[in-house]
Structures are given as structure tokens and as C-alpha cells.
Amino acid sequence: MSPRTSPNQDFEGIKTFRRAEVSKTRQIIQRSINGTKYTKDQPWYMIIDNKVYDIKEFVPDHPGGAPILTHIGKDATDAFYSFHPESVHDLLANYYVGDIAYEDIIPSKGFTKKVRELKEQFTKLGYFKSSKVYYLYKSLYNIILWSISVIILNTFGNTLPGVLTAAFVMALFWQQCGWLSHDFLHHQVFENRYYNDLVGCFFGAVCQGFDPCWWKNKHNTHHAAPNVHGQDPDIDTHPFLSWSENALTDLFDPELAREHAKAFPPWLARIMVNNQTINYFPLLAFARLSWCVQSILYVLPNGQTGSIGNARMPVTLIEQISQAMCGLLLALCFSLNHNGMKVLTEEETMNTEFFVEQVITGRDVTANSLMGRWFVEWFTGGLNYQIEHHIFPSMPRHYFHKVSPIIQSLCAEYNIRYHKTTFIEGTMEVFKRLGQVSYANKKVN
């Protein structure tokens, strides 16, 4: 079932599609999401390697969850190969319905072709095989952090400095567990995905209390559509924080106001948006608590009931302080990754190459000194190489520093913006973008 290579080649019995026909299914699923009725026989098409697949029946059973919805009606070739092992390729045959018409076949060229070639080159160099010693060290280091926090609390738990110190160390433990869980659940460490998921569950669920299924669904959707308005859950934070004028339209458009008002009255949403630069750091402190709640609701859609018993004051206090500190430590890194960068509309992403989209919506973070670069890489869990991570999501973090200069040079060759900045400069860019959106809202409202 190879794609058509000649306009005269006989493909009797195999339907051919124009890309415009496939892209119309994007409108179908949007109407579905918005509650508009459509006939059951309407397909959900997706293109992979110039073949067309109707995946509507597969969506409920997709192990990766919601990310698949971001590429209905699109060419999902690079997204598919970025997130799936070879073992699932045969599964596609069950949903194959035809080929892209010869005149609509787009040959691999330019930036996308070079990235695909680099992936093959890096695979041969062993850059997709992790150092087990590195991850053993990281894992043991985290357990030591937890032990130090417990020892401090047990020894000095009756003093405020002792509680604060223990809380800070516990917050660091949670943050670093977050990075480790991220790596394992991206299947960067072991060749066997089951082992990755098992250890990822330990650092995510046991050590932090997050449901890995919730995290995968949310995070993989972000990877599939980074900074795409209406698709990326990481920028779906309004009215608390709004990252684009499109978010303002959704929030205050008269047609949508009635629905938004159910959760947030318009006057409160305006106050939040108008003051989001002031609210930024306080909101970050509540980020981890918000994620915990979302994780619980994901597992228990009907909510939960229960009460909290009478715990010792130091334990209760350290829990509250640690949650707030960890929220800051995590969100400071997350916000630098993409916030304040270009936000794409769904129309724009239909015409943007997958790898280009990964680059122009991300921000790399570095430092001017060797010690500074070491600290940034440790503090962010290697996600300061955000662009490289998005292009090669299954590559272990300890190779990013090797591939970063190559990707940067490639972007320069094709005039694609590769944005790299320092931690402080990046944070100021985030503040600047929040201020721009606030100003736009004040002008209209």
C-alpha cells in the first residue's frame, strides 16, 4: 500500500483523496466538540505518509488519549513518528481508506526533511539510548532529598525555620520528581515502555500524588499542538492568565459569554485579565494544587468526598508550604517554556509544518557562565532545551546539549526563529506578553 508514485499508476479499488477533502473533517470534529449534530457515517480523516486513515472508530480506544484529536484533518506524519514506537505501525492498516492523490503528494523537503535525516543520524549515534547510570543517579539523588526533608522535620519540626527548611527541601524533591516522571513517561529511559510507565508512575503517582494518565493526556496534547489556541491545554488558563488576544475573544465574545459566565462572571474575568501581571507569581504558587485537583477529577469525574483528620501542626504546615513552593518552582520553568511565545490559531497550524511549529512556539533557556548553565539545566530538569525536547520528545535529556547547536544552525539556514534567552530575560518576556494582553483587554473592555 505504498503511496502513488505516478499519475498513470493503476490503483483500482483504492480511493484517492485531495488534501482539501481531508482537511474538511477538521470542521466536522469541531462541530462535534461544540455539540452540533453530524451524521454517524461522517469520517474523521488523517494523513500519514500520504495515506488516508479514518480514525473515528479508533479515537475512544487510542492509548494516548486526546492528542489524536489535534491532527484530525491534517497531515500527522511527523507527529505520528514522534510519539509512537514501530510496534504500533501495523495497527494503522485497520483504518486505511485510501491514498492522497498524486497531484497533492508533498515530497519531503526543506526543514522537515533535514530534521527527519537528523533523527536517523542521531539514532545511529545512540542519542535515543539513555544512560542508565545517569538516571539511577538522578533517582537516588531524589530519594536523598526526601530523606533530608524528613530528617529536618523530625529534628527541628517544632521551630519555624525547621519547618520552612523542610518544606523547601520537600518542594525541591517534588519538583525534581516531576522532571524524572516526565522523562520516564516520555519513554526516554528504557526500551521497554512498560518499565518506563512503571517508574514514571512511582515518581508521579507515589511520590507526588498525580495520576499519570491525566498527565499524559494533558502533556501529550500540548506536544501535539504547542501554543495552539483552543487545543493546547497549557495555555488554556484564562481568565486567570490569558496569553493571546484570541483568548480574550473567547472570554468576552457575546456569543460565548453565557457559557463562560457559568464558571466566571464577566466582571471577575476582566479584573483577573487586567491585573494578570500582578497576579502572576501568586497564581503560580497555587499551580501545583490546581494540578492535583485536576488529576483527582480526571480519575474521579464525579468528585470526591471525605474529611481531613487532625494532623500534627508541623506536618499540616509543611504540606501547605511545600505545595506552594513546589508550585512556584515548577511553574517558573513551565511558563518559560512557551508562555509569551507565538500563539497559533487552528487555521495557522493547518498550514504550518509540524517541526516548524515546535520551534517557533518554544523558548530555550541558558546562562552566561558554565556554573549558571549547569544550574539552569539542573533546576529545569533539562527542559531548558525546550525546542530540542519538542522536536525529539523521546530523546534522553543528557543529549540535548549535543544536538542543540545543530538544531540552532539548521533553523538559521531556513530562517526559522530559534529563540534562546536567559532565565531572567525569559521571565521578563512572559511579563511583557501578559501586559500586552491586559492592555488589549482594557482597550476593548
N, C-alpha and C positions, 0 to 999 in steps of 0.2 A: 504493500500500500504506500509506495513512495509517491511524493508529490509530482504533479505533472511537469515534465521537462520539455515538452514540445507541443506547439499548438495543434499539431496533426495527430498526436498520440491518441489512440482509441481507449476510452475509458467507459466502455459500455456498461451500464448498470451502476456506475458510480456518479453520484450527483456532484456538480461543481457549483461553487458559491462565489459571488462577488463580495469583497470585503464590506461594501456598504450594506449589503443584505445582512451580514453577520452583525455589524455594529447596531442595527436596529433593535436587536434583542436587548441591548443596554436599556433602551427606553421601556421595554416590556417589564424588566425586573424592577425598574424604578417605579413604574405604575403599581407593581405588585407590592413593593415596600410601602408605598403611600396608600395602599388599601384599595386601589382601583381594580375592578374585576377584569379578568382576562380569561380566555378560553384555555382549558386544560391541555389542549394539543399544541399550544404555542411553545416553541422550543427555546432553550437557553443555550445559544451557541458560544463556542470559544475556539480560538485558533491556536494550534501548537504545531510547529514545523510544517506550516502550510496545509495542515489537515484540519478539518472542522469536526468538532465534537458537540453533541447535545448532552449537556451535563445536568439537566434539570432533575432527573431521577436520582442522580448521584449526590447532589448537594446535601440532603439530610444525612447521608452516610459518610460524608467527607471527614476523615480523621482530623484534618487541620482546621475544621470549623469554618467560620465566616470569611476568612481571607479569599476563598474561591469566588465569592460574590463580587469582589472588586474587579475581576477580569472577565466577567461575562460580557460578550460583545466585543472583546478586544483580542489582540494577539498576545497570548500568555506564554509564549515560548520561553523567554528568559526567566520569567517568574517561576515557571514550572521546574526548570532545571536548577534553579537556585534553591528550591525548597524541598525537592523530592529525591530520594535515592533511586538508583536504577531498578531496584526490585519492583517499583510500582508502575514502571513504564508500560508493561503488558496490560495493566488494568485499563488503559485508555482505549484499547481495541473494543471494549464492550460498549463504548459510547460514540464510536466513529460513525459519521454520517456522510462524509464526502471530502472533497479536496477544494482548495482555493483555485479559482480559475487561473489559467496560465497567465493572462494579462494582468492579474493582480498579485502574482508572486513577487515578493520583495526579497531580492538576494541579500545575504549578509554582507554588510559593507561598513566602512567608516568606523566610528567609535565602538559600536556594538560588536562588530567583527573583531576588533582588536581586543576588547575585553574578553570575548569568548576564547580567543587564542591565548591570552594571558592566563585564563583559568586552566587551560590544558597544560601550559608551561609550568605554572605553579604546582599543579598536581604532580607532574613529573619530578619536580624539585622536592616534593614531600611536604609542601606548605599546608596541606589539608590533613596531615597526620600530627596529632598533638604529642607533646612531651608529657608522658605520664608522670615523670618526676616533678615537673613544674606544677601540675595540678594536684599532686599529692602534697607538695609543699604548701600550696595555697589552701588546701583543705585543712591540713594540720594547723596552719597559722590561724585560721578562723576559729577552730576549736580552742586554741590557746587564748584568743581574745575573749571568748565566752567564759573560760575558766578564770581569767583575770578579773572580769566584771563580777563574777560570783564571789570570788575571794575578797575583793574590796568591799562588796556589800555586806558580806558576813563579818568582816573585821571592823569596818568603820560605818556600818549601816545606821548607827544611832546619831551620826553627825551629818549636817547638811553638805559639807564638802565631800564626804564619803559617798553620799547618795548621788550627788551630781557627777562625781568622777565615775562611779559605777554605771550610771545612766549613759554617760558619754561613750564609755568603752562598749557597752551593750549596743548602742546605736551604731557604732563602727562595725561591730560584729554583724548586725542585721544588714547594714549596707553592703559589706563585703560578701555576705551570703547571697545577697541579691545578684551581685556580679557573677558569682560562681554558678548559681542556679540558672542564670541567663545563658552561660556558656554550655552547661550540660544540656539544657532544654533546646538549645540550638544544634545539638548533636555535634559539638566541636571536639569532644574529648575521646569517646570510644567509637569504634567502628560499628559496634552493635548498638542500635538505637534503644533497645530495652534497658541496657545498662546506663545509658545517658539519662533516660527518663527516670530511672530508679534513684540515681544520685541527685538528679535535679529536684525530684520530689523531696528528698531528705533536706537539702538546703533551702528549698522553697516552702514546703508544707510543714515539715517538722521544726525546722529552725526559725521560720518566720510566720507560719500560720496562713500562708497564701495557697489557694487552690491552683495547682499547675495548669489545669485545663482552662481556668479563667485567664491566667496569664498568657498561655499560648494563643488562645483565641484573640485576645486583645493585641498582643505584641506582634503576632504574625500578620494580622490585618494591617498594623502600622507598617510593617516591612513591605507588604504588597502594595500599599498606596500611601507612601510617606508624604505628609503635609498636603494631602488631597482633601479639600473641603467636602464634608459630607461622607467621607469614607474613613479617614484616619482617626481612630478614637483618641489618640494622644493630643489632638488639637480641638477635640470636641469638649471644651471646658467652659464655654460660655454658659451663663453670664458671669461666672467667677473670673475667668480670664478669656478675653477674645483676641484672636491672633490675626484676624483679617476683616476687611470691610464686608466680605461675604457673610461672615458670622453675624455682623450687625444686621444685615438684611434678613437673615433667618430669625433673628431675635425680635426685631421690631416691625417686620413686614405685616401690614394689616391682615393679609390673608392667613398668616401663620400665628398672629398674636394670640388668638383664642386658645390654641393648643399650648403655646408656651406659658400662657398665664396660669395654666393648671399647676405648673411647678413653681413658676416665679412671676409675680405680678410685674408689669412693665416698669413701674416706678422704681422697684427694688433692683431690677436688672440694669436700669440706667445708672443708678447710684454705683453699682458694682463696676460697670464698664468705665464710668467717668473717673473712678478712683483706683483703677486696677494697678497703676504703678505704685501707689501707696500700699495697697493690699497684698502686693506680690509676695514678699517674704513671709508675712503672717499666714498666707494661704498655703505656702509650701510646707509650713510646719504641720498642717493638717492633711497633707497629701497622703502620707502612709496610712493614716486612719481611714481616709476615704477609700483607698485601695483595699484595705481589709474588709470594709463594708461591702464593696462591690464584689469581692471574692466570695464572701458569705452568701450574698444574694444570688450569685451565679450558681452556687451549689444548692441553695435552698430558696427557690424562686418565690415561695410563699412566705418568706421571712422566718424569723426565729423568735422564740420566747424563752424566758428564763430570767434569773436574777443573779447578781454578783454577791457572793458571800462576804463576810467580814474578814478581809485580809490584813496582814500587818501593814502599818502605815508606810514603812520604807519600801516594801515590795510594791504597794499600790503607787507610791510616788515615783519610783524608778521606772515603772511601766509607762506612766503618763509622760514623764520627761524623755525617756528613751524613744517613745513613739514620735514625739515632736522633733527631737534631734535627728532621728533617722529620716524622718520626712524631709527635713532640710538637706541632709547630706545626699539623699537620693535625688530629690527634685532639682537641686542645684546642678547636678550633672545632666539629668534628663532634659531640663529646659535649654541647656547649651547645645544639645544635640541637633535640634531642629527649630525650636522656637525663635521667632524673629527672622527666619529664612523664608524663601519664597513659598507662598501657599498657592497651590494649583487648583483650578476648578476641574470638574469632571470632564468638561469639554476640552480643556487644555491637555489633560492627561491622556485623552484618546489619541492625541497627535504627538505625544512625547515618548521617545524611546525609553524603555524600562530602565536601562542603566544610566541614561542621562538624568532621568527623574531622581534616581538615588543620589546622584552627585549634587544637583542644584538645590536640593532641599535639605542637605546636611551641612554640618559645620565641624571641622576638625579643630581640636584644641591642643595647643603646645605651650612651651615656655622658652625663655631665652637662655637659661642655663641648663647644664646637664642634670644637676640635682632637681631643678624645677621640673624638667621633663619627666624625671623618674617619679616625682611626687604626683604630678598630674595623671600619669599613667596608672599609678597605684590607686589614687583616690577615685578615679573614674572606672576602674576595672578594665582598662584598655579601650573603653568606649570613647575616649578622646579621639580615636581613629574611627570616627563615625562613618565617614564616607567609605572607607575600605571595608568596614563591617557590613555596610548595606550592599555593597557590590558582591562581597563574598561572605554571606552570613554564616556559613559552616566552617570558616577558617578559624583556627585557634588564635586567640588574641596575641600570643607571643610571636607571631609572624607579621603582624601589621606594620611594625616599623621597617620591615624589609620591603614590603610591597608599596608603602605609601609614596616614596619618591617616584616610583614607576607610574602609579596612577596619576600623580600630580603632573608629571611630564606629558602623559597621554592626554589629559584634559587640556593642557596648554596647546598641544598640537592641533586639537579640534576646536579650540576656542570655547571650551565649556568651563564655566566658572567653578573653580575648586576653591572653596573658602576655608582658610585656616587662620585662627586668631588665638590670642591668649585667653586665659580664664577670665581675667578682669574685663578685657575688651569685649569678649563674647557676652558676658553678663550685661554690660552697658548696651550692647546691641539689642538684647532682649528687652531691656527697659525702654529703649528708644522706640521699638516697634509697638510695645504696649501703649506708649504715649501717643503715637501716631493714630492708633485705632481709637483711643479715648477722644482725641481731638476731632476725628472724623465723626464720632458719635455725637459730640457736643454741637457740632455744626448742624447736624440734621435734627437732633432732638433737643 
